Amino acid sequence: MYRFLLTPRWWGINLFVVLAIPFCIFMGTWQLGRFEDRVQTHDAAEKQPAPGTRAAEPIDDLLPVDTVTSGRPATATGRYADQFLVPGRELDDKSGFYVLNMLRTDSGKALPVVRGWLPGEPGHTAVPAAPTGEVTVTGDLQASENAGTAGVDTAGGLPDGQLGMISAASLVNLVPYDVYDAWVTLQDTGSSGALRPVPAAVPQGTGLDLKAFQNLGYTGEWFVFAGFVLFMWFRLVRREAEAARDLKLGLMDGADAYADADADADADADADAGKGAGTNTGPTDPADSDVSAGTA
């Protein structure tokens, strides 16, 4: 009864099933692994001491920035140079901007330093001047921003002196010296009190955020796809077996039997795709109704 499984038509169907199911399982397992990695990273970050409680270290000793060094206090010595305002940044649900200065170090490279946050719009709010002479700063280390960072402006077209993204890739086009691929945010903003400190952000990919649960959702989708493929294969086999049985019992000839099996499979697929939709069995064109009436 199941000899039809060896026909060329079914060879193609079987090959598709044999390849599709392992692929779906592989992709589901991979997505599950991504979710588990995020959970483990989150747990490890929770067990780490608060970055701000650790002793400050030279900036060069903490690079490159990763999930361990992000937020750690870093120190650097140099002189403040170019200043940029970073608009569109919120603090305590208020709109404002960051005040960022480039700290030229003895090595020749410059470290972007966010001295603080101010409410309002750049150009309409007075900005405290940066300290002059050689200074040593201590700030929480942060990785360069990217297009996915909250508050980043990637549209461009900002006025001179404003910056949409704090990153070495953005700054190298604006200053004539090398830039560290990192930045620091000062928690001691000076005695003026106008600037408010910008809290260090947690490193990306270390929390149970939306992306983590997206990985979990994709895991379920891939396993559902695998089950759907197997279900449809069994359904097609059953229909074909019923057609072969009817043919063997002489209930219909070969062409009718396999045509009915294909029609049943198509009907099942249509029912699955549009379950609950109404069926219009009458003529849909008024002209068809007139012709039918005239013929009668």
Backbone bond lengths (Angstrom), bond angles and torsions (degrees), N, CA, C in turn:
res aa  C-N    CA-C-N  psi(-1)  N-CA   C-N-CA  omega(-1)  CA-C   N-CA-C  phi
1 M - - - 1.463 - - 1.525 111.29 -
2 Y 1.344 116.29 -29.67 1.457 120.05 -176.69 1.524 112.70 -102.54
3 R 1.347 116.11 21.47 1.456 118.45 178.06 1.523 112.26 -67.71
4 F 1.329 116.73 -19.01 1.460 119.67 179.75 1.520 111.74 -63.22
5 L 1.345 116.60 -19.40 1.459 119.06 179.32 1.520 112.60 -65.68
6 L 1.343 116.60 -16.36 1.462 120.74 -179.46 1.515 112.84 -96.47
7 T 1.328 117.58 3.54 1.461 120.56 179.07 1.529 109.54 -76.67
8 P 1.348 117.19 156.88 1.472 120.02 -179.36 1.531 112.74 -55.44
9 R 1.344 116.87 -38.61 1.463 119.96 -179.94 1.522 111.21 -60.20
10 W 1.325 116.68 -43.65 1.450 120.31 -178.42 1.519 112.75 -78.36
11 W 1.326 116.66 -22.32 1.463 118.30 173.73 1.532 109.95 -60.20
12 G 1.334 115.79 -42.17 1.467 119.64 178.38 1.510 111.86 -64.27
13 I 1.339 116.77 -43.09 1.466 120.17 179.70 1.533 110.35 -64.33
14 N 1.337 116.03 -45.18 1.469 119.80 -179.14 1.518 111.92 -63.37
15 L 1.331 116.27 -39.55 1.464 119.47 179.21 1.521 110.97 -63.52
16 F 1.335 116.35 -41.67 1.465 119.81 177.88 1.529 110.80 -60.44
17 V 1.338 116.95 -44.07 1.467 120.72 -178.94 1.523 110.61 -65.26
18 V 1.339 116.67 -43.10 1.462 120.84 -177.93 1.527 111.13 -63.33
19 L 1.334 116.97 -33.43 1.463 119.88 179.40 1.527 112.35 -85.12
20 A 1.328 117.33 -36.63 1.461 121.00 -173.53 1.527 112.04 -70.30
21 I 1.333 117.22 -43.18 1.467 119.62 -175.54 1.533 111.77 -64.41
22 P 1.351 120.47 -49.41 1.477 118.44 177.48 1.528 112.65 -61.67
23 F 1.330 116.61 -35.25 1.465 118.97 179.00 1.524 110.60 -63.73
24 C 1.328 117.51 -45.39 1.465 120.96 179.39 1.524 110.83 -62.72
25 I 1.337 116.75 -41.02 1.461 120.50 179.87 1.529 110.02 -65.64
26 F 1.345 116.20 -41.04 1.471 119.91 179.14 1.523 110.86 -62.10
27 M 1.334 116.91 -45.79 1.457 120.12 -178.75 1.536 111.19 -66.64
28 G 1.338 116.84 -38.99 1.457 119.60 177.17 1.517 112.09 -64.02
29 T 1.336 115.96 -40.88 1.464 119.94 178.63 1.520 111.08 -66.09
30 W 1.345 116.50 -38.56 1.460 120.17 178.58 1.520 111.25 -63.89
31 Q 1.335 117.13 -44.17 1.457 120.17 178.38 1.530 111.25 -64.46
32 L 1.323 116.74 -37.73 1.467 120.29 177.25 1.527 110.38 -63.98
33 G 1.335 116.20 -38.93 1.461 119.79 177.61 1.518 112.09 -63.80
34 R 1.351 116.19 -38.16 1.463 119.80 177.00 1.535 110.72 -62.56
35 F 1.320 116.42 -41.23 1.464 119.90 178.48 1.528 110.74 -64.61
36 E 1.323 116.90 -44.00 1.463 119.98 -179.70 1.527 111.20 -64.35
37 D 1.351 117.10 -36.24 1.463 119.97 177.57 1.529 110.63 -62.95
38 R 1.332 116.41 -41.03 1.465 119.42 179.07 1.533 111.16 -65.97
39 V 1.333 116.00 -37.80 1.460 119.04 178.30 1.532 110.47 -64.95
40 Q 1.334 116.79 -43.63 1.461 120.32 179.92 1.527 111.42 -64.89
41 T 1.350 115.94 -40.26 1.463 119.33 178.68 1.522 110.61 -64.74
42 H 1.334 115.58 -39.17 1.459 119.81 178.24 1.523 111.00 -64.02
43 D 1.326 116.89 -44.12 1.465 120.74 179.31 1.528 111.32 -63.35
44 A 1.356 115.52 -40.52 1.462 118.92 179.92 1.524 110.68 -65.81
45 A 1.339 116.63 -38.88 1.468 119.96 179.16 1.528 110.81 -66.42
46 E 1.342 116.89 -35.64 1.459 120.13 179.20 1.530 111.70 -65.73
47 K 1.331 116.47 -31.18 1.461 120.33 -177.83 1.524 112.29 -82.85
48 Q 1.341 117.37 -16.70 1.454 120.39 179.73 1.534 110.48 -71.80
49 P 1.318 117.12 146.93 1.480 119.12 174.09 1.523 109.92 -61.80
50 A 1.313 116.99 152.86 1.460 120.78 178.19 1.521 108.88 -57.79
51 P 1.361 117.22 130.12 1.465 119.45 -175.86 1.519 113.12 -54.89
52 G 1.344 116.78 -36.68 1.457 119.43 -177.56 1.512 114.39 -69.14
53 T 1.329 117.78 -15.15 1.456 120.52 -179.06 1.528 112.35 -86.46
54 R 1.310 116.92 -6.44 1.461 119.82 -178.82 1.527 110.50 -87.36
55 A 1.337 114.62 159.37 1.456 120.04 178.97 1.521 110.21 -70.15
56 A 1.319 116.50 144.30 1.463 121.34 179.34 1.533 109.99 -69.80
57 E 1.332 115.19 143.49 1.455 121.73 178.78 1.521 109.00 -128.82
58 P 1.336 117.86 157.11 1.469 120.20 177.10 1.528 111.26 -57.98
59 I 1.312 116.48 143.73 1.450 122.08 -176.14 1.522 111.81 -55.16
60 D 1.332 117.88 -39.66 1.470 120.52 -176.76 1.523 111.98 -66.47
61 D 1.336 117.55 -24.30 1.468 120.25 -179.44 1.526 112.08 -79.89
62 L 1.316 118.23 -13.45 1.465 121.70 -176.28 1.532 113.11 -105.79
63 L 1.310 117.06 -0.94 1.464 120.07 -179.05 1.521 110.51 -94.58
64 P 1.336 117.34 151.20 1.472 127.74 -2.85 1.532 111.21 -74.71
65 V 1.322 114.95 157.32 1.458 120.26 -178.35 1.515 109.78 -71.68
66 D 1.335 117.18 129.35 1.456 121.77 175.51 1.525 108.66 -136.68
67 T 1.327 115.98 -170.28 1.465 119.86 -176.95 1.523 112.16 -66.49
68 V 1.338 117.87 -18.57 1.460 121.22 -179.96 1.523 111.10 -87.47
69 T 1.328 117.02 -43.46 1.464 120.43 -175.62 1.525 113.17 -87.94
70 S 1.333 117.97 -16.44 1.464 119.57 179.97 1.523 110.39 -61.99
71 G 1.320 116.96 128.72 1.458 122.37 -178.35 1.507 114.39 91.25
72 R 1.343 117.32 -10.42 1.465 120.02 -179.75 1.522 110.41 -70.43
73 P 1.334 118.95 143.81 1.469 120.61 175.72 1.524 110.72 -66.35
74 A 1.330 115.22 129.25 1.458 121.50 179.72 1.517 109.18 -124.36
75 T 1.323 116.10 145.84 1.464 120.85 179.66 1.526 109.83 -117.48
76 A 1.314 115.14 149.60 1.463 121.38 176.37 1.520 107.73 -154.42
77 T 1.321 115.30 149.61 1.464 121.52 -179.46 1.518 109.59 -122.29
78 G 1.320 116.41 136.73 1.457 120.58 179.81 1.510 111.14 174.74
79 R 1.309 115.39 -158.91 1.464 121.93 -179.97 1.528 109.10 -125.34
80 Y 1.319 116.07 138.21 1.459 120.18 178.84 1.529 110.14 -69.51
81 A 1.335 114.56 138.90 1.465 120.85 179.88 1.529 109.20 -123.57
82 D 1.316 116.60 -119.23 1.474 120.68 -175.45 1.522 111.69 -61.26
83 Q 1.323 114.33 147.22 1.466 121.22 178.11 1.526 109.71 -120.24
84 F 1.349 115.40 139.12 1.465 122.05 178.02 1.525 108.74 -131.59
85 L 1.322 115.27 148.45 1.455 121.81 174.10 1.520 108.15 -108.23
86 V 1.321 115.70 132.88 1.470 121.79 -176.17 1.525 107.77 -109.17
87 P 1.332 118.49 99.58 1.469 120.76 -174.09 1.524 112.72 -78.75
88 G 1.343 114.49 169.08 1.460 120.73 174.05 1.510 114.80 73.85
89 R 1.330 117.96 26.51 1.464 120.69 -179.69 1.532 109.30 -107.43
90 E 1.331 115.53 134.05 1.460 120.92 -178.16 1.522 111.10 -104.16
91 L 1.325 114.18 146.99 1.461 121.44 174.87 1.522 107.45 -144.96
92 D 1.328 115.91 122.42 1.472 121.68 -176.16 1.526 111.27 54.92
93 D 1.338 115.23 43.05 1.469 122.88 177.25 1.526 113.21 64.27
94 K 1.309 117.57 20.56 1.456 122.04 176.13 1.523 109.06 -115.86
95 S 1.328 115.86 142.14 1.461 120.92 -178.37 1.520 110.13 -86.11
96 G 1.325 115.33 139.55 1.448 120.38 179.47 1.514 110.94 -167.13
97 F 1.323 116.14 -149.94 1.457 120.30 -178.02 1.522 109.83 -152.35
98 Y 1.356 114.75 156.32 1.455 120.98 175.90 1.532 108.65 -88.65
99 V 1.329 115.02 149.79 1.463 122.01 170.89 1.525 106.92 -107.41
100 L 1.325 115.94 113.38 1.462 121.57 -174.42 1.526 109.32 -117.55
101 N 1.331 115.37 131.11 1.462 121.04 175.98 1.524 109.92 -122.76
102 M 1.308 115.27 145.04 1.455 120.96 177.18 1.531 108.41 -88.67
103 L 1.342 115.61 123.63 1.461 121.22 179.55 1.528 108.45 -98.43
104 R 1.348 116.40 107.88 1.466 121.02 178.55 1.526 109.44 -77.20
105 T 1.338 116.38 115.60 1.459 121.26 -178.78 1.525 110.26 -92.10
106 D 1.337 115.79 171.42 1.463 120.66 -179.67 1.520 111.75 -64.45
107 S 1.324 117.60 -24.40 1.466 120.95 -179.99 1.527 112.32 -73.20
108 G 1.329 116.97 -11.53 1.461 120.48 -178.15 1.511 112.95 98.32
109 K 1.330 116.91 -20.66 1.462 120.22 177.64 1.525 109.37 -83.85
110 A 1.320 114.77 155.88 1.465 120.35 -178.70 1.521 109.46 -114.01
111 L 1.329 115.17 139.78 1.462 121.49 178.71 1.527 108.89 -105.49
112 P 1.352 118.20 121.94 1.469 119.59 174.85 1.535 109.95 -67.35
113 V 1.325 116.29 125.45 1.459 122.17 -177.85 1.526 108.60 -122.40
114 V 1.334 116.82 117.82 1.459 121.14 174.50 1.520 107.02 -85.60
115 R 1.333 115.25 106.95 1.471 119.47 -176.98 1.521 111.99 -75.67
116 G 1.342 117.48 -20.54 1.452 119.22 178.59 1.516 111.81 161.73
117 W 1.335 114.35 -173.48 1.470 123.04 -177.03 1.516 109.20 -122.09
118 L 1.330 115.03 143.48 1.456 121.29 176.69 1.520 109.85 -129.44
119 P 1.315 119.57 141.55 1.462 120.87 176.64 1.529 110.47 -76.41
120 G 1.345 115.57 158.69 1.454 119.88 176.41 1.513 112.90 101.65
121 E 1.334 115.32 -161.36 1.451 122.56 -177.49 1.521 110.10 -110.21
122 P 1.340 117.93 141.04 1.466 119.61 175.58 1.528 110.82 -58.90
123 G 1.308 116.55 137.77 1.455 120.99 -178.84 1.512 113.33 93.01
124 H 1.322 117.06 -17.00 1.460 120.88 179.38 1.530 111.77 -114.98
125 T 1.329 116.36 1.96 1.466 121.55 -178.90 1.512 108.91 -128.58
126 A 1.325 116.37 132.58 1.461 120.81 179.18 1.522 110.34 -66.73
127 V 1.345 115.49 134.51 1.464 121.23 -178.44 1.518 108.73 -110.96
128 P 1.337 118.36 125.00 1.473 120.40 177.76 1.528 110.62 -59.74
129 A 1.312 115.92 141.25 1.463 120.78 -179.50 1.521 110.21 -70.36
130 A 1.331 114.81 149.02 1.455 120.62 177.98 1.519 109.87 -75.89
131 P 1.333 118.09 151.01 1.469 120.41 177.32 1.529 111.14 -59.68
132 T 1.310 116.31 148.10 1.461 121.38 178.18 1.522 109.94 -100.66
133 G 1.315 114.95 164.71 1.453 120.26 -179.96 1.528 111.68 77.64
134 E 1.319 114.47 -172.92 1.469 119.67 -178.70 1.522 109.80 -77.29
135 V 1.332 115.53 132.29 1.466 120.92 -179.40 1.525 109.01 -133.23
136 T 1.310 115.05 154.00 1.466 121.94 172.53 1.520 107.53 -115.29
137 V 1.310 116.07 120.45 1.464 120.78 -176.98 1.520 109.21 -108.48
138 T 1.325 115.09 150.62 1.470 122.78 173.80 1.516 107.21 -129.94
139 G 1.324 115.72 118.47 1.459 120.55 -178.20 1.503 111.86 -143.64
140 D 1.316 115.40 164.12 1.463 121.07 -179.97 1.524 109.04 -77.95
141 L 1.327 115.64 126.24 1.460 121.94 -176.00 1.521 111.30 -71.84
142 Q 1.334 116.58 137.23 1.455 122.88 179.47 1.532 109.77 -134.78
143 A 1.324 115.98 146.13 1.465 120.26 175.61 1.515 110.04 -75.70
144 S 1.324 116.48 155.30 1.462 120.82 176.80 1.517 110.17 -56.85
145 E 1.321 116.26 142.28 1.455 120.84 179.98 1.527 110.29 -74.59
146 N 1.331 114.52 162.63 1.456 120.91 175.84 1.520 108.58 -138.46
147 A 1.339 115.81 -176.97 1.462 120.10 -175.52 1.522 112.68 -62.68
148 G 1.339 118.23 -21.50 1.454 121.11 -178.74 1.520 114.07 -90.40
149 T 1.313 117.90 -2.95 1.456 121.14 -179.95 1.519 110.60 -74.91
150 A 1.324 116.21 137.55 1.463 120.81 -179.11 1.518 110.79 -61.55
151 G 1.336 115.53 134.26 1.453 121.39 176.91 1.505 115.34 89.50
152 V 1.322 118.00 -10.06 1.464 120.96 -177.56 1.522 110.31 -69.39
153 D 1.330 115.87 137.79 1.466 122.12 177.37 1.521 108.17 -107.92
154 T 1.347 115.94 109.64 1.468 120.54 -179.47 1.514 112.23 -103.20
155 A 1.333 116.75 3.17 1.466 119.59 -177.28 1.518 111.84 -73.34
156 G 1.331 117.58 -26.72 1.454 120.28 -178.36 1.523 111.60 78.63
157 G 1.325 115.71 -169.79 1.451 120.51 179.17 1.512 114.36 74.94
158 L 1.339 117.97 18.87 1.464 120.80 179.55 1.531 110.06 -77.35
159 P 1.316 117.32 151.65 1.473 120.12 177.41 1.527 110.93 -63.26
160 D 1.325 115.78 162.49 1.455 120.76 176.12 1.527 110.01 -58.68
161 G 1.320 114.17 139.05 1.452 118.99 179.89 1.509 114.06 90.09
162 Q 1.344 117.08 -0.62 1.456 120.78 177.27 1.529 110.07 -115.52
163 L 1.314 114.69 152.38 1.463 121.71 -173.62 1.521 109.10 -135.21
164 G 1.337 116.87 131.51 1.458 119.71 -178.57 1.512 114.12 -89.89
165 M 1.337 118.21 -24.37 1.460 122.25 -176.33 1.523 109.46 -142.03
166 I 1.329 116.67 130.16 1.459 120.80 178.76 1.528 108.53 -87.35
167 S 1.305 115.38 95.90 1.459 120.13 -179.47 1.522 108.71 -156.04
168 A 1.319 115.21 153.48 1.459 119.60 178.50 1.522 110.72 -62.28
169 A 1.331 117.14 -35.54 1.460 120.51 -178.92 1.522 111.66 -62.88
170 S 1.333 117.53 -33.99 1.462 121.14 178.86 1.523 111.76 -79.34
171 L 1.325 116.64 -36.33 1.460 120.29 -172.86 1.523 113.75 -79.99
172 V 1.341 117.49 -27.99 1.468 118.54 -177.70 1.522 111.56 -64.13
173 N 1.325 116.80 -21.77 1.460 120.08 177.89 1.524 112.48 -85.02
174 L 1.350 116.79 -6.18 1.461 120.25 -175.49 1.523 113.11 -114.03
175 V 1.323 117.48 -18.00 1.469 120.63 -178.17 1.526 109.30 -127.21
176 P 1.332 117.77 151.88 1.472 121.13 -175.91 1.529 114.05 -91.37
177 Y 1.333 118.04 29.90 1.454 120.55 -179.41 1.528 108.80 -145.51
178 D 1.322 115.56 164.65 1.469 120.94 -179.40 1.524 110.26 -68.56
179 V 1.336 114.80 151.74 1.460 121.23 -176.56 1.526 109.41 -128.46
180 Y 1.326 116.45 138.35 1.465 120.74 174.71 1.530 109.30 -64.22
181 D 1.327 114.81 142.95 1.467 119.95 176.34 1.526 108.95 -85.17
182 A 1.308 115.30 60.21 1.471 123.49 -179.06 1.522 106.63 -175.96
183 W 1.327 115.78 172.54 1.457 120.39 173.94 1.517 108.44 -152.97
184 V 1.331 116.22 165.02 1.457 120.39 179.53 1.520 108.62 -126.77
185 T 1.316 115.40 151.60 1.458 122.03 175.59 1.526 108.44 -117.83
186 L 1.325 116.44 124.30 1.456 121.77 -175.99 1.517 110.30 -78.81
187 Q 1.323 116.33 137.27 1.457 121.33 173.35 1.521 111.39 -95.93
188 D 1.327 116.51 -17.93 1.462 121.62 172.80 1.524 106.83 -105.25
189 T 1.323 116.85 102.17 1.466 121.45 -173.23 1.526 113.15 -92.91
190 G 1.314 118.41 10.21 1.458 120.30 177.62 1.510 112.35 101.46
191 S 1.329 114.54 178.61 1.466 120.62 -173.98 1.516 113.53 -87.43
192 S 1.338 118.13 -10.98 1.468 119.06 -177.14 1.520 111.91 -67.66
193 G 1.306 117.15 -34.31 1.460 121.13 179.22 1.514 114.13 80.16
194 A 1.324 118.38 -2.52 1.463 120.42 -179.69 1.522 111.28 -74.36
195 L 1.320 116.25 -42.00 1.459 120.97 -179.37 1.526 110.17 -80.61
196 R 1.328 115.87 137.32 1.459 121.03 175.73 1.522 109.35 -104.63
197 P 1.328 117.87 137.51 1.469 119.30 -178.54 1.526 111.97 -65.93
198 V 1.322 115.19 143.21 1.468 122.02 178.71 1.521 108.22 -95.21
199 P 1.335 118.63 118.37 1.469 119.76 -179.68 1.528 111.50 -63.12
200 A 1.310 115.23 145.50 1.464 119.64 176.07 1.520 109.60 -69.73
201 A 1.318 115.72 139.06 1.471 121.00 178.95 1.519 109.82 -88.62
202 V 1.329 115.56 149.00 1.473 119.50 176.85 1.520 108.69 -69.08
203 P 1.326 118.23 146.12 1.468 119.84 -179.70 1.520 111.66 -62.70
204 Q 1.317 115.92 144.82 1.456 120.67 -179.61 1.525 110.34 -66.13
205 G 1.329 114.84 143.89 1.459 120.64 176.52 1.502 114.98 83.50
206 T 1.355 118.18 8.31 1.466 119.21 -178.83 1.518 112.45 -106.85
207 G 1.295 118.82 -4.37 1.456 121.15 -177.92 1.515 111.89 -114.52
208 L 1.328 115.50 166.32 1.461 120.82 175.98 1.531 107.79 -84.50
209 D 1.327 115.67 72.64 1.450 121.30 -176.67 1.518 110.25 -92.33
210 L 1.329 115.69 -168.30 1.456 121.04 -178.16 1.523 111.89 -60.91
211 K 1.334 117.01 -36.70 1.459 119.36 -178.65 1.524 111.10 -64.08
212 A 1.327 116.72 -36.41 1.465 119.44 179.27 1.526 110.59 -62.11
213 F 1.326 117.03 -44.93 1.460 119.54 -179.07 1.527 111.81 -75.79
214 Q 1.339 117.50 -21.53 1.456 119.53 170.58 1.523 110.33 -65.09
215 N 1.335 116.44 -41.62 1.464 119.64 176.19 1.518 111.15 -58.93
216 L 1.341 116.44 -40.43 1.460 119.92 179.49 1.530 110.78 -67.34
217 G 1.329 117.12 -38.62 1.453 120.56 177.72 1.521 111.99 -65.82
218 Y 1.335 116.97 -41.13 1.464 120.61 177.57 1.522 110.93 -64.13
219 T 1.329 116.54 -33.48 1.465 119.59 176.89 1.525 110.53 -58.72
220 G 1.340 116.03 -48.59 1.461 119.84 178.77 1.511 112.35 -62.37
221 E 1.332 117.91 -38.98 1.465 120.68 -179.11 1.521 111.60 -62.97
222 W 1.339 116.64 -44.49 1.470 118.85 -178.86 1.525 111.70 -65.09
223 F 1.323 117.43 -39.08 1.468 119.22 178.42 1.530 111.11 -69.15
224 V 1.337 117.31 -34.21 1.464 120.30 175.26 1.525 110.29 -65.17
225 F 1.328 117.49 -40.45 1.463 120.79 177.56 1.524 110.52 -59.58
226 A 1.334 116.67 -43.32 1.465 120.39 179.71 1.530 110.52 -61.67
227 G 1.331 116.48 -43.98 1.461 119.58 178.37 1.521 112.06 -65.52
228 F 1.332 117.41 -36.32 1.466 120.94 179.77 1.520 111.06 -66.06
229 V 1.324 116.83 -41.60 1.467 120.19 178.45 1.524 110.47 -61.41
230 L 1.333 116.11 -45.42 1.472 119.57 179.77 1.522 111.01 -65.20
231 F 1.335 117.86 -39.89 1.460 121.60 179.11 1.533 111.35 -62.19
232 M 1.328 117.07 -45.37 1.457 120.36 -179.55 1.520 111.66 -66.22
233 W 1.349 116.56 -34.14 1.464 118.64 178.44 1.531 110.22 -64.75
234 F 1.341 117.01 -46.16 1.458 120.39 178.39 1.531 110.96 -62.33
235 R 1.309 116.53 -36.41 1.464 119.69 -179.70 1.518 111.37 -67.09
236 L 1.323 117.00 -42.44 1.461 120.55 177.69 1.519 111.28 -65.70
237 V 1.336 117.01 -40.12 1.466 120.47 177.87 1.522 110.52 -61.91
238 R 1.310 117.56 -42.12 1.469 121.03 179.95 1.524 110.93 -62.71
239 R 1.336 116.59 -44.45 1.460 119.75 179.29 1.522 111.30 -62.45
240 E 1.329 115.53 -43.05 1.463 119.10 -179.79 1.527 110.93 -66.40
241 A 1.340 116.60 -38.53 1.462 119.88 179.07 1.530 110.71 -65.53
242 E 1.338 117.41 -39.47 1.468 120.41 177.46 1.516 111.24 -63.34
243 A 1.341 116.59 -39.96 1.459 119.93 177.96 1.526 110.78 -64.59
244 A 1.351 116.13 -41.05 1.470 119.67 178.38 1.526 111.33 -65.45
245 R 1.325 117.42 -36.45 1.463 120.70 178.32 1.531 111.14 -66.71
246 D 1.349 115.65 -43.76 1.462 118.74 178.52 1.523 111.17 -62.26
247 L 1.324 116.38 -37.58 1.464 120.19 178.48 1.523 111.02 -65.43
248 K 1.333 115.97 -41.43 1.462 120.09 -179.55 1.534 111.76 -65.61
249 L 1.340 116.58 -34.71 1.468 121.00 179.79 1.521 112.46 -81.50
250 G 1.329 116.50 -4.51 1.459 120.38 178.75 1.507 113.82 76.78
251 L 1.320 117.74 19.20 1.454 120.37 179.90 1.519 112.03 -73.19
252 M 1.340 117.57 -23.39 1.464 121.55 176.78 1.511 107.88 -160.56
253 D 1.357 115.31 162.00 1.454 117.85 179.96 1.520 109.75 -77.99
254 G 1.332 115.77 173.85 1.461 120.77 -173.90 1.502 113.41 -60.35
255 A 1.330 117.14 -44.79 1.472 120.16 -177.43 1.518 110.69 -62.68
256 D 1.357 116.36 -44.02 1.458 119.61 -179.65 1.518 111.89 -65.75
257 A 1.328 116.63 -39.96 1.462 120.10 -177.28 1.516 111.24 -61.47
258 Y 1.348 116.65 -49.60 1.463 118.73 -177.25 1.512 111.79 -75.48
259 A 1.326 116.58 -27.96 1.468 118.63 174.59 1.518 110.39 -66.35
260 D 1.357 115.83 -40.86 1.462 118.89 177.72 1.529 111.51 -65.25
261 A 1.328 116.69 -37.59 1.469 119.66 179.19 1.513 110.94 -64.11
262 D 1.354 115.24 -43.37 1.465 118.34 178.48 1.519 110.83 -65.76
263 A 1.343 116.61 -39.53 1.460 119.96 179.90 1.525 110.83 -64.81
264 D 1.349 116.71 -40.23 1.458 119.55 178.25 1.522 111.27 -64.09
265 A 1.347 116.12 -40.31 1.460 119.46 179.41 1.519 110.83 -64.50
266 D 1.349 115.08 -42.61 1.464 118.64 178.40 1.519 111.13 -64.43
267 A 1.335 116.09 -40.23 1.467 119.41 179.61 1.525 111.29 -63.86
268 D 1.342 116.01 -39.92 1.460 119.22 178.06 1.522 110.90 -63.63
269 A 1.343 116.09 -41.58 1.457 119.39 179.56 1.520 110.81 -63.99
270 D 1.358 115.84 -41.62 1.462 119.13 178.57 1.521 111.25 -65.01
271 A 1.333 116.10 -38.56 1.461 119.77 -179.87 1.518 111.15 -66.12
272 D 1.340 115.87 -38.72 1.460 119.38 178.74 1.523 110.96 -66.87
273 A 1.346 116.68 -37.55 1.460 119.99 -177.04 1.521 112.29 -75.67
274 G 1.338 117.60 -34.16 1.455 119.66 -176.11 1.500 113.11 -129.99
275 K 1.313 117.38 45.93 1.464 121.42 -178.62 1.519 109.92 -63.49
276 G 1.286 115.07 132.28 1.446 120.03 177.93 1.511 113.23 95.48
277 A 1.363 117.68 -9.37 1.462 119.73 -179.66 1.516 109.49 -78.35
278 G 1.345 118.15 143.98 1.462 122.76 179.49 1.505 111.49 -72.15
279 T 1.337 117.28 156.84 1.465 123.06 179.12 1.508 108.48 -115.35
280 N 1.330 116.26 127.05 1.455 122.16 -179.94 1.515 108.55 -98.69
281 T 1.322 116.44 107.63 1.470 120.25 -176.95 1.508 112.28 -96.43
282 G 1.305 119.17 -9.81 1.457 122.09 -179.24 1.498 111.35 -92.27
283 P 1.344 117.83 173.08 1.454 121.26 178.85 1.509 109.65 -67.06
284 T 1.340 115.97 141.11 1.451 121.29 -178.11 1.507 112.00 -98.10
285 D 1.318 119.68 -14.68 1.447 122.68 -179.05 1.520 108.14 -109.09
286 P 1.358 118.40 129.58 1.468 119.13 178.94 1.508 112.74 -57.04
287 A 1.332 116.91 -31.71 1.459 119.09 179.20 1.509 111.34 -63.34
288 D 1.335 115.62 -34.89 1.468 118.26 178.71 1.525 110.17 -64.74
289 S 1.326 116.97 -36.24 1.462 120.02 179.42 1.524 110.48 -66.63
290 D 1.337 116.97 -40.67 1.460 120.32 179.75 1.502 111.28 -64.85
291 V 1.347 115.39 -41.19 1.467 117.89 -179.70 1.500 110.26 -65.70
292 S 1.336 116.52 -40.66 1.464 119.08 179.76 1.520 110.78 -63.31
293 A 1.364 116.52 -40.99 1.448 119.72 -179.88 1.511 110.73 -65.64
294 G 1.357 117.38 -41.47 1.461 119.52 179.59 1.492 111.93 -65.13
295 T 1.316 117.00 -37.66 1.454 119.04 -179.93 1.494 111.28 -66.02
296 A 1.346 116.57 -38.44 1.436 120.06 178.36 1.519 110.79 -63.96
